[in-house]
Amino acid sequence: MNKSFLPEVLVIDTCVLISNVLRRLLLRLAEQACFQPAWSEVIGDEWRRNAARLWGVPELDIQMQWQELQHNFPLADQGELASFKVGLSRSDPKDWHVIAAARAAKSHFVGATAGIVTRNMKDFNRTELRGYGLTLFDPDELLVCCWRQYPDVAAAAFDEIPAFALAPGRELEPLGVILKRERLFRLNRLYSCAP
């Protein structure tokens, strides 16, 4: 569970998926084989409900976007998770489904390392996660790790961030502005200093 290396399978929590920038960026990195993304039906339900509410987009449009994600990443949904919640006690019960998805991923991708990327770090007990061989990342540290492990692939993906953040009727924003807004402070410092 070395946090200097990306896990081979990464559960992307709802709070990360809800950001257009982070979702698009992480899935671009997944397309480039930096890791296998994973989620659960509960994560999907939360994402669809919150996205429709936050973005003011019709539920049907959000459902179609989720189906597209399912199509593009057919191994991501970890299926039934009840048995993978057994034994959990130290993390916030509202997030057991996220841990269960990571445990399921370790079961489905035998021998693979697995982790969770979330903004809700305080809801996860690190000792409990370590006991299941899982690593916990916030988006900033995960992207820094990705950049160090896959510098060329990550740099190409990072160059797309302004397009990922572009809202209809708006102009492209500078990368540094977007990284700060997304609370990617370490990445902003390191990437802006890169040659």
N, C-alpha and C positions, 0 to 999 in steps of 0.2 A: 504494500500500500504506500508506495513512494509517490508523493505529490509532485515530484519533479518530472514525472511521466504521466501522460494522459492514460486513463483507463481505456481498454479496448471497447467497452460498452459504457455508455453514459446515459443515465436517466435524466431527462430535461424536465424540471419541475414546471408547473403552470406559471409561476411568477416570472420565470425566464422566457417561456414560450410566448407570453403575452406581449413582450416587447418585439415590435416588428424588426428592429435592428438585430437584437440578439437571436431571435428565431431564425431570421434569414441567414445571419452570419454562421451560427452553429450548424445549420443544415447544409450550408455551402461547404463547410469544413467536413461534415459527414459525407457529403457527395464525393469529396476528394480523399475518402478513406482514412481520415484522421481518427475516426472512431465510429462505432455503430450506435445510432441514437436509439433510445428506448423510452417508452412511456406506458401508461395504463389507460384503461377506459375512464377511470376516475379523473385522471389528468386531462383527458380529452373532453370530458363533460365540463370540468371547471373552465377549461380554455374556451370552449364554445359559449358557455354562459357569460363569462366575463368579457370576452371579445365583443360579443353582440351588444352588451350593455355599454362598455367603454367607448367603442368606436361608433355606436349608433348605426350599425350595419344590420340589414335583415338577417334573421336567424338562418334562412335558407342559404344565403351567401356564405355565412360562417360554416355551416354544415358542409357545403361544397369544398371550402378550403381545407377542412379537416379530412374529408375523403381524399383530397389530392395528396395530403401528407401521408395518409395511410397507403395510398397507391405508390408514392415515391419511395416510401420506406416500409416495405411489407413485413419486415422482421421486427419493427419497432414495438408494436403493441404486445405486451407480455401476457395477455389473456387473464384467466382467473387467478386471483391473488390471495384468496382467503388462507390457504395453507402457508403462504409465505409471511403472513402477519403473526403466525404463532410464535410465541417467545419474545415478541417485542414488548418492552415495558418502559424504557428510559427516555425515549424520544416522545415528542408531542403526538398523542394518538391521532390527531387530525392529519398527520403526515406519515402514518404507518403505511398507507398505500404507496407512497413514494419509495420507502425502504423496501416494501414487498416487491415492487417492480424491479428494483435493483437485485434483490435476492433471486427473483424469478429469472432475470437476465443471466445471472451467473449459472443458474441451472440449465437454461436453454442454450447458452453459448459455453459449453463445458470447457473449463480451463482458462476462460477469459477473465481478465481483470475488469472490475465494474466500479462505477462511481455515480455520484449524484451531483448535479449542478443546480444550485438554488440561491435565491437571495435571502431566504429565511434560515440562515445558519443556526440561529439560536434554538430552533425547533428540533434540531437533530442532535442527539447525544453521540459525540465522536467515539467514545469508548464502545458504545453499543454497535456502532457502524464498523469499527475496527474488528470487533468480534465476529462479524459476518464477512470480513475481508473487503469492505467497501470504503472508498475514499469520498470525501465531501469537499466540494469546491464552490466558491462563489464565482460568478461569471468572469470577474476581473482576473483572478488567479488562474482560472482555467485557460483563458485566452493568452495570458502570458506564457503559461506552460506550453500551449499549442504552438505559439510563435517560436519558442526555444527548440521544440522538438521537430517542427516542420516549418522552418523559416520561409522557404520559398512559397509553399502552398498557403501558409498563413498570411504572408505579405500580400499575395494576390487577392485573397479574400478580404483582407483589411482595406485594400484599395477600393473595394466595392461598397464599403460602409456608407459613404454619402448617398449612393443610389438606394441602398436599403432604407435609409432614413427619409428619403424624399417623399413629401406629402403632396397630393394633387394640388396644383395651383401654386406651389412654392418653388423657390430656387434651391439649388444644392447648397448645403452648409459645409463649412470647413470641417475636416475630420476631427480636429481637436475639440471643437464645440460639441460635436455629437458624442465623442468619447466621454467628455465630462458630464454631459446630460445623462448618459447611460451609466454613470458612476464607474467608469473603467479608468480609474485614475492611474494605476500602475502601468497599464497598457499604454496610456497616453504618454506617460513619462518615458517609458522605454522605447516605444515605437517612434516618437518624435525625435529621439536621439540616434535612431538607427541611421547608418550610412545610406 
